[in-house]
């Protein structure tokens, strides 16, 4: 079972609940933050910097697929369908394992170069956890359709893909979950002028990489929406497994992060993903109970 990382800021304030719906599971959660944001800090959608958007998942939406999952996280929705394993041929055939092919399509329906990069990243992550040696000379096709891009879409799509694989009955060495974090800089002088009667979320500030402004600190924004991503701040997407507490599988960065920013984001991502993995377990247990 996943646990939070060591350290004084790792105490979890998360809460997760599975709804009583017969077709979907939902959850809302928040994690403790290593960022120096005050309690008066706000985001465009009203969430705290440490708060994930509501998550819901539905299985079995695609009748012709061997497994499928719709992962909704706030305004972001991705639909994944798994086809196979089926006998491969030609360049897709591997004698000792199965081959994974991922097709990622944006909401417009046409695949772009960015979509191809996203599909390649998701394929590499899935190859790390799926037991492909159980299906030699076979091919597993995964179609990922972006229904709506409301931010953090790479982590949303990756979560939809692994849940669809589990819905298809594919064996995994471990579960895998993903979260996205954006970094934002804030002037500490302006922050000090805010209402200080309320306690801050965290007490340790992180110095910005810029030496030109000593009053600037970097903030972690968990699960950014599209508006926050368009601000041009660095964004990092993490993938973790459940093999050991907070086992980092993969990370992809957009923008420049210094060492302090990276480790702050890593700490928040590790804790947040432990709750995403917990939600996945509850959703799968509920789906299995319904099929019995």
PEQUI-V620005 format. One record per pair of residues at least 4 apart in sequence whose ideal C-beta (glycine too) atoms are under 7 Angstrom apart, sorted by the first residue. I is the first residue (numbers start at 1). GAP is how many residues later the second one is. D is the distance in Angstrom with one decimal. If there is no record, write none. Layout:
i=I gap=GAP d=D
i=I gap=GAP d=D
This chain:
i=2 gap=240 d=5.7
i=2 gap=243 d=5.7
i=2 gap=272 d=3.9
i=2 gap=275 d=5.3
i=2 gap=276 d=6.6
i=3 gap=242 d=4.5
i=3 gap=271 d=6.8
i=4 gap=6 d=4.3
i=4 gap=7 d=7.0
i=4 gap=8 d=5.0
i=4 gap=267 d=5.1
i=4 gap=270 d=6.2
i=5 gap=5 d=4.8
i=5 gap=241 d=5.1
i=5 gap=262 d=6.2
i=5 gap=265 d=5.1
i=5 gap=266 d=6.3
i=6 gap=4 d=6.1
i=9 gap=23 d=5.5
i=9 gap=25 d=5.0
i=9 gap=193 d=6.0
i=9 gap=258 d=6.9
i=10 gap=22 d=6.9
i=10 gap=261 d=6.2
i=11 gap=21 d=5.8
i=12 gap=19 d=6.3
i=12 gap=20 d=6.4
i=12 gap=259 d=6.4
i=13 gap=17 d=5.9
i=13 gap=18 d=6.7
i=13 gap=19 d=5.3
i=14 gap=15 d=4.4
i=14 gap=16 d=5.9
i=14 gap=17 d=5.4
i=14 gap=261 d=4.6
i=15 gap=14 d=6.2
i=16 gap=11 d=4.5
i=16 gap=13 d=5.1
i=16 gap=259 d=5.7
i=16 gap=262 d=5.7
i=16 gap=263 d=5.3
i=17 gap=10 d=6.0
i=18 gap=7 d=4.6
i=18 gap=9 d=6.7
i=18 gap=264 d=4.6
i=18 gap=265 d=6.8
i=18 gap=268 d=5.9
i=19 gap=6 d=6.2
i=19 gap=7 d=4.5
i=22 gap=268 d=6.7
i=23 gap=35 d=5.7
i=24 gap=32 d=5.1
i=24 gap=33 d=6.2
i=24 gap=34 d=4.5
i=25 gap=31 d=6.7
i=25 gap=32 d=5.5
i=25 gap=257 d=6.3
i=25 gap=258 d=4.1
i=25 gap=261 d=5.6
i=26 gap=28 d=6.2
i=26 gap=29 d=6.5
i=26 gap=30 d=4.3
i=27 gap=28 d=5.0
i=27 gap=252 d=4.6
i=28 gap=26 d=4.8
i=29 gap=23 d=5.1
i=29 gap=246 d=4.6
i=30 gap=18 d=6.2
i=30 gap=20 d=5.3
i=30 gap=21 d=4.2
i=30 gap=22 d=6.7
i=31 gap=19 d=5.2
i=31 gap=191 d=6.8
i=31 gap=237 d=6.5
i=31 gap=240 d=4.6
i=31 gap=241 d=4.7
i=31 gap=244 d=6.7
i=32 gap=18 d=6.4
i=32 gap=239 d=6.8
i=33 gap=4 d=6.7
i=33 gap=16 d=5.9
i=33 gap=17 d=4.0
i=33 gap=168 d=4.8
i=33 gap=169 d=5.1
i=33 gap=187 d=6.3
i=33 gap=235 d=6.2
i=34 gap=168 d=5.7
i=34 gap=170 d=6.9
i=34 gap=186 d=6.5
i=34 gap=230 d=4.7
i=34 gap=233 d=5.0
i=34 gap=234 d=5.9
i=35 gap=14 d=5.9
i=35 gap=167 d=5.8
i=35 gap=184 d=4.5
i=35 gap=185 d=4.3
i=35 gap=229 d=6.5
i=36 gap=164 d=6.8
i=36 gap=166 d=5.9
i=36 gap=168 d=6.8
i=36 gap=169 d=3.9
i=36 gap=170 d=6.8
i=36 gap=181 d=5.3
i=36 gap=183 d=6.9
i=37 gap=4 d=4.2
i=37 gap=12 d=4.7
i=37 gap=164 d=5.7
i=37 gap=182 d=5.2
i=38 gap=153 d=5.7
i=38 gap=156 d=5.7
i=38 gap=162 d=4.9
i=39 gap=159 d=4.3
i=39 gap=160 d=6.5
i=39 gap=161 d=6.2
i=39 gap=162 d=6.3
i=40 gap=154 d=4.7
i=40 gap=155 d=5.4
i=40 gap=158 d=6.6
i=41 gap=8 d=6.1
i=42 gap=4 d=6.7
i=43 gap=4 d=5.1
i=43 gap=6 d=6.8
i=43 gap=178 d=6.8
i=43 gap=185 d=6.9
i=44 gap=181 d=6.5
i=44 gap=183 d=5.0
i=44 gap=184 d=6.8
i=45 gap=180 d=5.8
i=47 gap=4 d=4.2
i=49 gap=170 d=6.2
i=49 gap=171 d=6.5
i=49 gap=172 d=5.2
i=49 gap=173 d=6.5
i=50 gap=151 d=6.4
i=50 gap=172 d=5.6
i=51 gap=171 d=6.6
i=52 gap=170 d=6.1
i=52 gap=171 d=4.8
i=52 gap=220 d=6.3
i=53 gap=20 d=5.1
i=53 gap=21 d=3.1
i=53 gap=170 d=5.4
i=54 gap=20 d=6.6
i=55 gap=17 d=7.0
i=55 gap=18 d=5.1
i=55 gap=224 d=6.1
i=56 gap=16 d=4.6
i=57 gap=12 d=6.1
i=57 gap=13 d=6.8
i=57 gap=14 d=5.4
i=57 gap=106 d=6.1
i=57 gap=226 d=5.0
i=58 gap=12 d=4.5
i=59 gap=9 d=6.7
i=59 gap=10 d=5.6
i=59 gap=108 d=4.9
i=59 gap=228 d=5.0
i=60 gap=8 d=6.1
i=60 gap=107 d=6.9
i=61 gap=7 d=5.2
i=61 gap=9 d=5.5
i=61 gap=18 d=6.9
i=62 gap=6 d=3.9
i=62 gap=19 d=4.5
i=65 gap=16 d=3.8
i=65 gap=17 d=5.9
i=65 gap=18 d=5.9
i=66 gap=16 d=5.4
i=66 gap=17 d=5.9
i=66 gap=18 d=6.5
i=66 gap=102 d=4.4
i=67 gap=15 d=4.1
i=67 gap=97 d=4.9
i=67 gap=98 d=6.4
i=67 gap=100 d=3.7
i=67 gap=101 d=2.5
i=67 gap=102 d=6.8
i=68 gap=12 d=6.4
i=68 gap=13 d=4.6
i=68 gap=14 d=6.9
i=68 gap=96 d=5.4
i=68 gap=99 d=6.3
i=69 gap=11 d=5.2
i=69 gap=91 d=5.2
i=69 gap=94 d=4.0
i=69 gap=95 d=4.1
i=69 gap=98 d=5.6
i=70 gap=7 d=6.7
i=70 gap=9 d=4.9
i=70 gap=90 d=6.9
i=71 gap=7 d=5.3
i=71 gap=85 d=5.6
i=71 gap=88 d=5.0
i=71 gap=89 d=3.6
i=71 gap=92 d=6.4
i=72 gap=5 d=4.7
i=73 gap=79 d=6.8
i=73 gap=83 d=5.0
i=73 gap=150 d=7.0
i=74 gap=76 d=5.4
i=74 gap=151 d=6.6
i=75 gap=73 d=6.0
i=75 gap=75 d=2.5
i=75 gap=150 d=6.6
i=76 gap=72 d=6.2
i=76 gap=73 d=6.2
i=76 gap=74 d=4.1
i=76 gap=75 d=5.9
i=76 gap=76 d=6.1
i=76 gap=77 d=5.4
i=76 gap=80 d=4.6
i=77 gap=70 d=3.9
i=77 gap=71 d=4.6
i=78 gap=66 d=6.1
i=78 gap=68 d=5.6
i=78 gap=69 d=6.6
i=78 gap=75 d=6.9
i=78 gap=78 d=4.9
i=78 gap=79 d=4.3
i=78 gap=82 d=4.2
i=79 gap=66 d=4.7
i=79 gap=68 d=5.7
i=79 gap=81 d=6.7
i=80 gap=62 d=6.3
i=80 gap=64 d=5.2
i=80 gap=80 d=4.1
i=80 gap=81 d=4.8
i=80 gap=84 d=3.8
i=81 gap=62 d=4.6
i=81 gap=83 d=6.4
i=82 gap=58 d=6.7
i=82 gap=60 d=5.5
i=82 gap=82 d=4.8
i=82 gap=83 d=5.6
i=82 gap=86 d=4.1
i=83 gap=58 d=4.4
i=84 gap=54 d=6.4
i=84 gap=55 d=5.7
i=84 gap=56 d=4.1
i=84 gap=57 d=5.7
i=85 gap=13 d=5.4
i=85 gap=50 d=4.1
i=85 gap=53 d=3.7
i=85 gap=54 d=6.8
i=85 gap=55 d=5.3
i=86 gap=52 d=6.2
i=86 gap=53 d=5.8
i=87 gap=50 d=6.7
i=87 gap=51 d=6.1
i=88 gap=4 d=4.2
i=88 gap=5 d=4.3
i=88 gap=11 d=5.7
i=88 gap=49 d=5.9
i=88 gap=50 d=5.5
i=88 gap=51 d=3.8
i=89 gap=4 d=5.8
i=92 gap=7 d=4.7
i=92 gap=9 d=6.9
i=92 gap=47 d=4.8
i=93 gap=44 d=5.4
i=94 gap=4 d=7.0
i=94 gap=5 d=5.4
i=94 gap=42 d=6.9
i=94 gap=43 d=6.8
i=95 gap=41 d=6.1
i=95 gap=42 d=6.3
i=96 gap=37 d=6.3
i=96 gap=40 d=5.6
i=97 gap=35 d=4.0
i=97 gap=36 d=4.9
i=97 gap=39 d=5.9
i=98 gap=34 d=4.4
i=98 gap=37 d=3.9
i=98 gap=38 d=6.9
i=98 gap=40 d=4.4
i=98 gap=41 d=6.5
i=98 gap=42 d=5.4
i=99 gap=40 d=5.0
i=100 gap=23 d=5.2
i=100 gap=26 d=5.6
i=100 gap=27 d=5.8
i=100 gap=40 d=5.1
i=100 gap=42 d=6.7
i=101 gap=38 d=6.3
i=101 gap=40 d=4.9
i=102 gap=17 d=4.2
i=102 gap=20 d=5.3
i=102 gap=21 d=4.3
i=102 gap=40 d=4.8
i=102 gap=42 d=6.5
i=103 gap=16 d=6.3
i=103 gap=40 d=5.0
i=103 gap=41 d=6.7
i=104 gap=7 d=6.7
i=104 gap=11 d=4.5
i=104 gap=14 d=4.8
i=104 gap=15 d=3.6
i=104 gap=18 d=6.8
i=104 gap=40 d=4.6
i=104 gap=53 d=6.8
i=105 gap=4 d=6.1
i=105 gap=6 d=5.3
i=105 gap=10 d=6.3
i=105 gap=39 d=6.9
i=105 gap=40 d=5.2
i=105 gap=41 d=6.5
i=106 gap=6 d=6.3
i=106 gap=9 d=5.5
i=106 gap=40 d=5.0
i=107 gap=39 d=5.0
i=107 gap=40 d=6.4
i=107 gap=41 d=6.3
i=107 gap=42 d=6.0
i=111 gap=4 d=4.5
i=111 gap=5 d=6.2
i=113 gap=4 d=6.6
i=114 gap=4 d=6.4
i=115 gap=4 d=6.3
i=116 gap=4 d=6.4
i=117 gap=4 d=6.5
i=118 gap=4 d=6.4
i=118 gap=36 d=5.8
i=118 gap=39 d=6.7
i=119 gap=4 d=6.2
i=119 gap=25 d=6.9
i=120 gap=4 d=6.6
i=121 gap=4 d=6.6
i=121 gap=131 d=6.1
i=122 gap=4 d=6.3
i=122 gap=22 d=6.9
i=122 gap=35 d=6.3
i=122 gap=36 d=5.4
i=122 gap=39 d=5.5
i=123 gap=4 d=6.3
i=124 gap=4 d=6.9
i=125 gap=33 d=6.1
i=125 gap=51 d=6.5
i=125 gap=114 d=5.2
i=125 gap=124 d=6.3
i=125 gap=125 d=5.4
i=126 gap=4 d=5.4
i=126 gap=35 d=6.3
i=126 gap=36 d=6.8
i=126 gap=39 d=6.8
i=127 gap=5 d=6.7
i=128 gap=121 d=5.9
i=129 gap=43 d=4.9
i=129 gap=44 d=5.4
i=129 gap=45 d=5.7
i=129 gap=47 d=4.9
i=129 gap=112 d=6.3
i=130 gap=35 d=6.4
i=130 gap=40 d=5.7
i=130 gap=42 d=5.7
i=131 gap=40 d=4.3
i=131 gap=41 d=6.6
i=131 gap=42 d=6.1
i=134 gap=37 d=5.9
i=142 gap=19 d=5.7
i=142 gap=22 d=6.9
i=144 gap=13 d=5.3
i=144 gap=16 d=6.8
i=144 gap=17 d=6.1
i=146 gap=7 d=6.2
i=146 gap=11 d=6.8
i=149 gap=4 d=5.0
i=149 gap=77 d=6.2
i=150 gap=75 d=5.7
i=150 gap=76 d=5.6
i=151 gap=73 d=5.2
i=151 gap=74 d=3.8
i=151 gap=75 d=4.2
i=151 gap=77 d=6.6
i=151 gap=78 d=5.4
i=152 gap=4 d=5.8
i=152 gap=28 d=3.7
i=152 gap=71 d=5.3
i=152 gap=72 d=5.9
i=153 gap=4 d=6.0
i=154 gap=4 d=6.4
i=154 gap=26 d=6.6
i=154 gap=83 d=5.0
i=155 gap=4 d=6.3
i=155 gap=23 d=3.8
i=155 gap=24 d=5.4
i=155 gap=25 d=4.4
i=155 gap=82 d=5.3
i=156 gap=4 d=6.5
i=157 gap=4 d=6.3
i=158 gap=4 d=6.7
i=158 gap=20 d=4.2
i=158 gap=81 d=6.3
i=159 gap=4 d=6.3
i=159 gap=18 d=6.1
i=159 gap=19 d=5.6
i=159 gap=117 d=6.9
i=160 gap=4 d=6.2
i=161 gap=4 d=6.5
i=162 gap=4 d=6.6
i=162 gap=14 d=4.9
i=163 gap=4 d=6.3
i=163 gap=117 d=6.4
i=164 gap=4 d=6.4
i=165 gap=5 d=4.5
i=166 gap=4 d=6.8
i=166 gap=6 d=6.9
i=166 gap=118 d=5.9
i=174 gap=67 d=4.3
i=174 gap=68 d=4.8
i=174 gap=69 d=4.3
i=175 gap=66 d=6.8
i=175 gap=67 d=4.3
i=175 gap=102 d=5.5
i=175 gap=105 d=6.0
i=176 gap=63 d=6.0
i=176 gap=65 d=5.2
i=176 gap=73 d=6.3
i=177 gap=63 d=5.9
i=177 gap=96 d=4.7
i=177 gap=99 d=4.1
i=177 gap=100 d=4.5
i=177 gap=103 d=6.2
i=178 gap=59 d=6.4
i=178 gap=60 d=6.5
i=178 gap=61 d=4.5
i=178 gap=95 d=6.9
i=179 gap=43 d=6.9
i=179 gap=44 d=6.6
i=179 gap=59 d=5.7
i=179 gap=90 d=5.1
i=179 gap=93 d=4.7
i=179 gap=94 d=5.0
i=179 gap=97 d=6.2
i=180 gap=43 d=6.2
i=180 gap=44 d=6.3
i=180 gap=55 d=6.5
i=180 gap=57 d=4.8
i=181 gap=39 d=5.5
i=181 gap=40 d=6.6
i=181 gap=41 d=5.7
i=181 gap=55 d=5.5
i=181 gap=84 d=4.5
i=181 gap=87 d=5.9
i=181 gap=88 d=5.5
i=182 gap=39 d=4.4
i=182 gap=42 d=3.8
i=182 gap=46 d=5.4
i=182 gap=47 d=6.4
i=182 gap=51 d=5.3
i=182 gap=53 d=4.9
i=183 gap=35 d=5.3
i=183 gap=36 d=6.8
i=183 gap=37 d=6.4
i=183 gap=50 d=5.4
i=183 gap=51 d=4.6
i=183 gap=74 d=6.5
i=183 gap=78 d=5.3
i=183 gap=82 d=6.6
i=184 gap=35 d=4.6
i=184 gap=37 d=5.7
i=184 gap=49 d=5.2
i=185 gap=23 d=5.6
i=185 gap=31 d=5.0
i=185 gap=32 d=6.9
i=185 gap=33 d=5.6
i=186 gap=5 d=5.7
i=186 gap=31 d=5.9
i=186 gap=33 d=5.6
i=187 gap=4 d=6.7
i=187 gap=28 d=5.5
i=187 gap=29 d=6.1
i=188 gap=4 d=6.2
i=188 gap=17 d=6.9
i=188 gap=27 d=4.9
i=188 gap=29 d=5.5
i=189 gap=26 d=5.0
i=205 gap=12 d=4.6
i=206 gap=11 d=5.8
i=206 gap=12 d=5.0
i=206 gap=54 d=4.8
i=206 gap=55 d=6.6
i=206 gap=58 d=5.3
i=207 gap=10 d=6.7
i=207 gap=53 d=6.3
i=208 gap=5 d=6.8
i=208 gap=8 d=4.1
i=208 gap=9 d=6.1
i=208 gap=10 d=5.3
i=209 gap=49 d=3.6
i=210 gap=6 d=6.2
i=218 gap=43 d=4.9
i=218 gap=46 d=7.0
i=220 gap=44 d=5.5
i=220 gap=45 d=5.5
i=220 gap=48 d=4.8
i=221 gap=7 d=6.0
i=222 gap=46 d=6.0
i=222 gap=50 d=5.7
i=224 gap=4 d=3.9
i=224 gap=5 d=5.3
i=224 gap=11 d=6.8
i=226 gap=4 d=6.3
i=229 gap=6 d=6.1
i=233 gap=22 d=6.7
i=234 gap=19 d=6.8
i=234 gap=20 d=6.7
i=234 gap=21 d=3.1
i=234 gap=22 d=6.1
i=234 gap=23 d=4.9
i=234 gap=27 d=7.0
i=235 gap=19 d=4.6
i=235 gap=20 d=6.1
i=236 gap=15 d=6.3
i=236 gap=17 d=4.9
i=236 gap=21 d=6.5
i=236 gap=29 d=5.1
i=237 gap=15 d=5.0
i=238 gap=10 d=6.8
i=238 gap=13 d=5.3
i=238 gap=31 d=3.9
i=238 gap=35 d=6.5
i=239 gap=10 d=4.4
i=239 gap=11 d=4.3
i=240 gap=6 d=6.2
i=240 gap=7 d=6.0
i=240 gap=8 d=5.9
i=240 gap=9 d=5.9
i=240 gap=30 d=6.3
i=240 gap=33 d=4.3
i=241 gap=6 d=4.7
i=241 gap=8 d=5.0
i=242 gap=35 d=5.3
i=243 gap=4 d=5.0
i=246 gap=24 d=3.9
i=246 gap=28 d=6.8
i=253 gap=4 d=6.0
i=257 gap=4 d=4.3
i=257 gap=5 d=4.7
i=259 gap=4 d=6.5
i=260 gap=4 d=6.3
i=261 gap=4 d=6.3
i=262 gap=4 d=6.2
i=263 gap=4 d=6.4
i=264 gap=4 d=6.6
i=265 gap=4 d=5.8
i=266 gap=4 d=6.2
i=267 gap=4 d=6.7
i=268 gap=4 d=6.0
i=269 gap=4 d=5.9
i=270 gap=4 d=6.8
i=272 gap=4 d=6.6
i=273 gap=4 d=6.2
i=274 gap=4 d=6.5
i=275 gap=4 d=6.4
i=276 gap=4 d=6.6
i=277 gap=4 d=6.6
i=278 gap=4 d=6.7
i=279 gap=4 d=6.2
i=280 gap=4 d=6.3
i=281 gap=4 d=6.2
i=282 gap=4 d=6.3
i=283 gap=4 d=6.4
i=284 gap=4 d=6.3
i=285 gap=4 d=6.3
i=286 gap=4 d=6.6
i=287 gap=4 d=6.6
i=288 gap=4 d=6.7
